[in-house]
Amino acid sequence: MSDAQDAGRAGDAVQAEPAMSVNPADAGQKLDGIIAQTRADLQGHDGVDPRNVLAQRLTDAGLSLSDDEMAAALARIEE
């Protein structure tokens, strides 16, 4: 990474937006990440329905699960 003295020299490329991942996650990796994050977020929040939280996050990520897959994902969250 360059330091502040190097910034703005003619011909230097400037990154104006976040870099995109070179290796985007596949659906299984996304699901694993959502399960791990949901499990962590729900710890200590006994009144929250994990099914609703997981369903919303899956929708946000563009993933859909069968009933059996949802049951397995919820079981992983509750481990």
C-alpha positions as CSV (number, residue, x, y, z in Angstrom):
1,M,0.0,0.0,0.0
2,S,1.3,3.4,-0.8
3,D,1.6,6.1,1.8
4,A,0.0,9.6,1.8
5,Q,3.0,11.2,0.0
6,D,2.4,9.0,-3.0
7,A,-1.3,9.7,-3.3
8,G,-2.4,11.7,-6.3
9,R,0.6,11.4,-8.6
10,A,-0.2,11.6,-12.3
11,G,-0.8,8.2,-13.8
12,D,-1.4,6.4,-10.4
13,A,-4.6,4.3,-10.3
14,V,-7.0,5.2,-7.6
15,Q,-9.3,2.6,-6.0
16,A,-12.6,4.5,-5.6
17,E,-14.8,1.5,-4.8
18,P,-14.3,-1.6,-2.7
19,A,-12.4,-4.4,-4.3
20,M,-14.6,-7.4,-5.4
21,S,-13.7,-10.9,-4.3
22,V,-11.8,-12.8,-6.9
23,N,-13.3,-16.1,-5.7
24,P,-17.0,-15.5,-4.9
25,A,-18.5,-17.9,-2.4
26,D,-20.7,-20.7,-3.7
27,A,-24.1,-21.4,-2.2
28,G,-22.7,-23.9,0.3
29,Q,-20.1,-21.5,1.6
30,K,-22.7,-18.7,1.8
31,L,-25.0,-21.0,3.8
32,D,-22.1,-22.0,6.1
33,G,-21.3,-18.3,6.7
34,I,-25.0,-17.4,7.3
35,I,-25.4,-20.3,9.8
36,A,-22.2,-19.3,11.7
37,Q,-23.2,-15.6,11.8
38,T,-26.8,-16.4,12.8
39,R,-25.6,-18.7,15.6
40,A,-23.2,-16.0,17.0
41,D,-25.9,-13.3,16.7
42,L,-28.5,-15.3,18.5
43,Q,-26.4,-16.3,21.5
44,G,-28.0,-14.7,24.6
45,H,-31.2,-13.7,22.7
46,D,-33.6,-16.4,23.9
47,G,-36.7,-14.7,22.8
48,V,-35.8,-14.5,19.1
49,D,-37.1,-17.1,16.7
50,P,-34.0,-18.6,14.9
51,R,-36.2,-19.8,12.0
52,N,-37.4,-16.2,11.2
53,V,-33.9,-14.8,11.5
54,L,-32.4,-17.5,9.3
55,A,-35.2,-17.2,6.7
56,Q,-34.7,-13.5,6.4
57,R,-30.9,-13.9,6.0
58,L,-31.3,-16.6,3.4
59,T,-33.7,-14.4,1.4
60,D,-31.3,-11.4,1.6
61,A,-28.6,-13.7,0.2
62,G,-30.8,-15.0,-2.5
63,L,-30.7,-18.6,-1.2
64,S,-33.7,-20.9,-0.7
65,L,-33.7,-24.2,1.2
66,S,-36.1,-27.1,1.2
67,D,-37.9,-28.0,4.5
68,D,-35.3,-30.7,5.2
69,E,-32.4,-28.4,4.5
70,M,-34.0,-25.7,6.7
71,A,-34.4,-28.1,9.6
72,A,-30.7,-29.2,9.2
73,A,-29.6,-25.6,9.1
74,L,-31.6,-24.8,12.3
75,A,-30.1,-27.8,14.0
76,R,-26.6,-26.5,13.2
77,I,-27.5,-23.1,14.6
78,E,-28.7,-24.6,17.8
79,E,-25.6,-26.8,18.3
